[in-house]
Amino acid sequence: MRVKTPLRVTAVSAVLALGLAACGGGDGDGENGGDGATTPDAAASPTGQPGGTYSAELTEPSYLAPASNCYESECSAVLKMVNDPLVTTDFESGELIFDGLAESIEPNDDQTVWTVTLKDGRTFHNGEPVNSDAFLRAWNYSANPKNAQATAGFMARIDGAGKGKEMAGLKKVDDTTFEITLSGPFSQFGSMMSYAPAFAPMAQECMDDLKACNEAPIGTGPYMMDGSWEHDKGITVTRWADYQGEQAAQADTIEFKMFTTPTAAFRDYQNGGLDVLSLAPDVYLEAKGQLGDKILEEPTATLTYLGFPTAKKPYDEVKVRQAISLAIDRQLIVDQVLNGLAKPSTDIVTPPIPGSRDDACDYCTHDPEQAKTLLEESGVDAEGMTLEYYFNADAGHDQWVEAAARQVQETLGFDYKLNATEWAQYLELLDAGNFEGPFRLGWSLDYPSPENYLRPIVGTDGDSNYTEYSNPEVDELLTQGDQAGSIEESYDAYHQAGDIALDEMPIIPMWSGVTAIAFSEEVGDVRYDVGDGEIAFGEITVTQ
């Protein structure tokens, strides 16, 4: 899923110093060591008791309605509290865990037909039954091209998706059983269905009034909305007394509070008004000085990258794209701008995703001389040419984007211009393809597979392929990986597909993230769930 990846820094002087250091070809090693990642501290919150109320930071989501445009981390954090998943996936093994709404999910021999059996007696918050009809109405709505839903790509493998109101490959067997026929074999479709925001069922009350459901979604999960979404202020969820499922629900109430800057969130935390927050780089050092080892630090599966509009000059030249990547000193930016809260990328698929690699990307190193050579070989003259860089303005990316632009300028001679746009407008730019230069995006897992990174970002017509990149050989290798008998058997084909994309470089992988979580003495059992890509809010307890 797309993520805002709210990386922010404070001092403009850091960028200016960074640009000068880059042209000197420094090795970029900082006090955190050569790998660029902060060593995770063994911070452990105390154990609390069920019940009570706590507050957590949240950025304003774009959507909350089921089967909608929720394809980002902000809405996902809320909807994973409000909705039970159909199924979950063990992060390491890829095995399905039936702790959600499904009793079983069974593929046929060639993995083209999947039969889902639901647990009997489950209901929505409003009392409606969770049955086959609830899934069919949600998935058909998402797949209908007239509805232009961001989650439609998850339905694309189902036979008949995108061709009308109902998919031919989605069939009700009885009230608790439905059958999914895919357009081709896909061994990981079961894991794909673990992405709750896309595969959640929809209550008929929501279908009748999606606008109202967006403000107060009706789900099946351990928490339900307490009132409506207060835009740019907060969202409150409360434990559902009639919940019959297995997902965690410790606190009685969770108050998600929204802030305009990470500094404002941290000040609220310092003043006792906030219990749990993810620390952005610009407040991390201050927080570290105050809290020491009372900060939970863990690697995440988030990828930050710069995409190229590959159909536009000069980005239609592969060697120009490679040269720009080689001109960027990721390690130096991680150390001096992100304060160590990231790890330079070596693959499109980030660690700790099973199947990721630490040596896949030949053009992700910092090599100014090779960058200059490749630019000369491309025949593109940088003199008088300005590269326009795009990023969303509400997450503070301006500092590191400018740092990268300055490094490219110092090494290759391109002038640069920065274009910042608010997140909602940025999504519109993405959908319209209105970029004239490199654009920033973040990506985090929906399910633990290399396919979940490669196909959406570099596959032809991928859900998040905004570069217009298309290579039939990449697509064929992705299909071969899809048809493998298991996730382990798929790695070879996915790696080959990734190698081609990393060589042709429609995107520049920049870094994977390290999360730093601060928590107050009022809460316990704080944990980061790398499989969900989020704090495990449902497991947090209240200590006082």
Helices and strands as residue ranges (DSSP letters): E 2-3, H 12-23, E 53-57, H 73-82, E 88-89, E 96-97, E 102-107, E 113-118, H 132-143, G 145-147, H 152-155, E 170-174, E 177-181, H 189-192, H 196-199, H 204-208, H 210-215, E 223-225, E 234-239, E 253-257, H 262-270, E 276-278, H 281-291, E 295-307, H 318-327, H 330-336, E 342-344, H 368-378, E 386-392, G 393-395, H 398-412, E 415-421, H 423-432, E 439-443, H 451-458, H 472-482, H 487-504, E 507-519, E 523-524, E 528-529, E 534-535, G 537-539, E 541-542
